[in-house]
Amino acid sequence: MANSENQYLLLTPGPLTTTRTVREAMLQDWCTWDDDYNVDVVQQIRQQLVEIATSHSGYTSVLMQGSGTASVEATLGSVIPADGKLLVINNGAYGARIAQIAQVLNIPHQNWDLGEISQPDLNVLDQRLRDDSDITHVAMVHCETTTGMLNPVESVAQRVKAAGKVMILDAMSSFGGIPMDIGALGIDFLISSANKCIQGVPGFGFVIARSALLAGCQGRARSVSLDLYDQWQCMEVNHGKWRFTSPTHTVRAFAQALTELAQEGGVSARHQRYHTNQTMLVAGMQKLGFSCLLDEALHSPIITSFYSPESPSYNFKRFYDRLKARGFVIYPGKVSDADCFRIGNIGDVHPVDIERLLKAIADSMYWTTEAAETGVQA
């Protein structure tokens, strides 16, 4: 159960509710030049990330200061050569952000816009790859938290690799919470962030990359601070040293979060907890009269979108405030053509918390009361 010292439970896709011990790991200051930090903390994190990601050899990891989006931009800007071309599989706000980054960085790209509730058609993907021989790289978001959709990474990666392209996976909200072996899948670059399923705090992202491909990226970067190759080389040569100021407290918290992931039983055990949370949430919300935006087959165990009640008395801010007063923070909707809200179930959130949440939601449904129907404040 989430620590009671928190003022409320964050039911969001990250930042999320962390354990007390993860937060306590930030109470000590660390020197960025010291071996106790670089070798014993940073290097161990880099090794652990690769071990979580794959059982295959030939992979390395790089930590990058900033938000998860900064690591996405670092990857796109450092990996795709001037004569390359990117195919963006876009079915949500974060796929759209990848296309926006490509546009701003002047990276030739094709934005395959699928809308927000459809998965990619594999036959169409094959056709696009055949029709445009200039495409060298393909990028997709694994868990599109715009809606909560889980994209079919295995089948997409299989088609991309069969076509001889480089596969970039934005696994921001899935890595550490959904089992996968990126070596077996053929993922060349995976991007995620400290404050997602590993259950750390915001401050840096990371990229797990095929070493041979990353080694060929020298001089490609379109940015100084977001040069993925140079960051990697600095960490490789200097035993974990960051090129610029390291987010030391965040890194130390992440090291503790990795320890707690192992103690929980690894990614499979965490995935089971998240899955249990999500299925309990959906079943309970449906009993209360809420409907899901997506078909159940498209759900991820990370976050779920629910249609807003149709009652004219319903107001998201009022609903939000009532839940917050009861110790729960949910997320507004992000779908462009549907009135929704979202509830996440990652972080230090357990089935008992979902039970408490459902009780709080039932108690907060003011629009179902006679007072609300007559226009009187409930």
N, C-alpha and C positions, 0 to 999 in steps of 0.2 A: 504494500500500500504506500502511496506517496507520502513523504514525510510531512507530518502535521505542522512543522514550522513554516512551510510555504503558505503564503496568504491565500493562494488558490491553485487549483490544478489546471495546468495549461493543456487543453485538448486541441492542440494545433499541430501543424506539420513541422514545427521547429522554428524558433527556440521552443524547447519543451521542458516539462518538469523533470528535474534531475534529482538524484539522491543527495542526502545530506553529506555523504562522504565525498562525492564528486565536488560539491561546493567547498567543502573544507580543504580540498587539495589546493585551492587557490590562496590559502592563507599564508603561504610561505613565498618569499621573493626568491628569484633565481637569476643567476648571472648568465648572460647569453654566451659568454666565452668559456664557461667552465665545463669541464668534461662530465661532471655530475649531471649537467643538464643536456649537453649535446650528445654525448655518447650513451649515457645511461637512460635518458628519457627519449630524445628525438630519434636516435637510431633504432631503439627498441620499438618505438611506435611504427617506424617505417617498415621494419621487418614483420611486425604483427599484422599490419594492414595487408601486406602481400600474402601472408599465410591465411588470412581470412578470405581473401579474394580468390585464391586458386591453389590447387595442388600441383600445377604445372610449373616448370622452371621457365626462366627467361623474362620474368617480370620484376619491376622495381616500383618504388613509390616516391612521390615528391609532395612535400607540404608547402602550401602557399598562403601567405597572409591574406586576410580579407574574408568577404562573404563567399558563399558557394558560387555565386555568379562570377566572382573574380577568377575562380579556378576554371570555370567554363570558358571565360574569355581568354585566360592564359593558354588553355589547351587549343582552342580554335586559332588563336593568333600566333601560336608557336609551332603548331604541328602541320598546318596546311600550307604548302609552298605557294609561291606567287603564281605558278602555272597550274595549281590544283583547283578543284571545284568541289563544293560541298552540297550534298543533298540533305535537306532538313526534313525529317518526318515530323510534322507539326500538328498535334491535336490538343493543344492547350496553351496556356499563357507562357509556359516555360519552353515549349518548343518554339513559340513565337519569339521568345527572347533570344534563343539561339540564332534564329534568322536575323533578328535585329543586330546582334553582335556582328554577324557576318557582313551585314550591310554597312555598318559603321566602319569596320576594318577593311572594307573594300575587298572582301573575299568573294570571288565568283561563287554563286550558290543558286540552288533551285529550292524554293520554299514550297514544299508539298503540303498545302493547307487542307486538312481533313475535317475542319470544324472541331468541336470540343467533345463530341460524344461518340466518335467513330474510331475504330482501330484501322491500321493500314491494311489494305487488301494486298496480299502477297503477290498475286499475279500482276497487279498494277505496279508494285515495286520492281518486280522482274522486268517489266516493260520499260519503266523509266530508266533503269540501269542499262538496258540494251539500247534505248533510243539516244541516250546522251553519254557518249564514250568519254567526254571530258570529265565526268564525275570521278573523283579519286577517293573521296571520303563521304561517309554517311553518319549523321548524328540523329539520335533519338533520345527522348526522355523515357526512363523506365517506368516510374510511377508519376503520372501527371497529376499533381495535387490540385490542379484547377478543379478537377471533378472527383479525384480519387481513383482514376482509371489505371489499371496495370497493363502496360503494353506488352505484346508477345515477343519478348526479347530473344528467346531461343530461335523461333522461326525466322524472325527478321535478320538476326545475325547470321544464320545459316545461308540465307539468300545473298546477303552482302558479301560474305566471304567466298561464296561460290562464284560471285562476279569479280572477285579479285580486288575488292575495295577495302579501305581502312574503316573499321567500325569504332565510333565514338559513342559511349553510353553515358548520359547524364543520369547517374543513379543516386542523385542527391537525397531522395527520401526513401530509398530502398536498401542501400548498402548497409549491411549489418542487421537488417530486419527481415530479409528475404534470402533464403539460401540460393547461391549460384556459384558456379566455378567459371570465372571469366576466361580461363585458358581453354576449358572444354568448349565454351560457347564461341570462342574466337573473338572476344572483345579485345580491341587493341589499346583503348584508352577508356578508363572508367573514372568518373568524377563524382566526388561526394563532399560532405561537409561535416565538421566536428559536432554540430548541434542537431544531428538527426538521429538515426537509429542506433548509433554507438552510444548516444545519450550523454554527450559532452555539452559544452557551452559554446556560444558563437565566438568567432575570432580567426578561424582559418579553415580552408578547404584542403582537399588533397586529391592527387591524381595517381592512379595505379596504372602503369604503362608497360607495354612491351618494350623491353630494354633496347632491343635492336632498332626499333622504330624511333624511339626517343633520341637515341644516339645520332640519328641522322638529321636532327632538327636544329643543329647549330646554325646561328645566323638568320633563322627564319622569323624570329619574333617581331611583332609589330609594336612592341612596348618594351620599355626598360624594366619596370617593376613587375610586369607580368610575363617575363621571359621564362617559360617552363624549363627549357634546356639549361639555361645558366643557373637557375635555382637548383636543379638536379645536380649539376656538376659541382656546385659549391657544397652541397650536402655530401656528395660522394667523396670529394677530395678532402674536405675539412671535417669529416666524421660527424655530420649532423648540423654543421653551422649554417645558419640562414644568411642570405646575402644582406638583408636589411633587418631592422628591429624585429625580433621574434616576439610573438604573443605568448610570453612565458607562462602566465597564469592559466591561460586557456589550454596550452599544451599539457601542462601538468594535470589539469582536470581531465583531459582526454586520456592521458595515461591511466588514471584511476578508473575512468569509464571502461577502458579496454579490459582492465582487470576484472571489473564487475560483469562485463559481458561473458568472460570465460567462467566466472563463478556461477553464472546463471545456467551455463550449459552450452554456451556458444550461440551461433546464429540460429540453429534449428530450434533451440529452446525459446529464444526470444521471438522468433517467428510464430511459434505456437501460442505464446502469450498474446501477441498482437492479434493473431487470428481469432483467438477466443474472445478478446475484447471486442473486435469488430463484429463478429457474428452475434454476440450478446447485445451489442448496441443496436444493430439493425432489427433484430427480433423485437427488442423492447420498444424501439421507436415506432415500428409498424403497429404494435399493439396500442400505442398511444395515438395512432391515426396518421402518422407521417409516412410519406412515400419517398423512396430513393430516386435520385436523378437517373442513375445508370442501372442497367440490367445487372442482376447479381453476378452473372458470369464475368463481368468486366471489373468487379470490385477488387481493390487491393486491401491488404490488412492495415493500411497506413492511415487513411482518412476517407470519410464518406460524405457525399453531398446529399442533402435532403431538400425536397421542395418546401418552400415556405407555406404555412397555412393560408388558405384562400380567404379567411375571414377578414373583413374590412377593419376589424379592430386590431389585427396583428401588426406589430411594428418590431423590426429586428432589434433595434437599439433597446427598446423596453424589455424584450425577451432576454437579450444579452445581459442587461443590467441586473435583472432578477436572478439569472443563473450565477452571475459574478458575486452577488450578495450571498449566495449559498455556497460559494467556494469553487465555482467552475467557470473557465473562460473558453468559449467556443469561437469559431472563425466565421466571418461573413462569407457570402458566396463570391465566386470569381467568374462564373459562367456568364457570357455576354447576353444570351437570349433566354435565360430562365431565372426566376426569382428563387434563390436557394440560400442555404447556409451550410456550413461544413463542421463536422466533429471529427477530430483526430483521436487516435488511441495509442500513440507511440510515446516513448519516454517512460518515466517511472509510474506507469498507470497499470492497474491490475483489475481483474474481474470484479473485485469488491468495490472498486472505484466506479466502474460502469454501473453497478447496481445502485450506488448512491446517486450517480448522475441521473439515471432514469427516474428515480424518485424526485429529484430536484426539478427535472423537466416537467413531470406531472404536476408538481406543486406550482410551477411557473406559467402554466397554460391559462393565463388570465382571459384570453379571447374566447374560451369555451364557457365562461361563467355568464350567468344571466346579467350581471352588472355590466360586463363588457359589451354584451349585445345591446344593452339599452343606452350605451354611451357613458355610463358612470364608471369612474376610475375604480378598478378592482384593488 
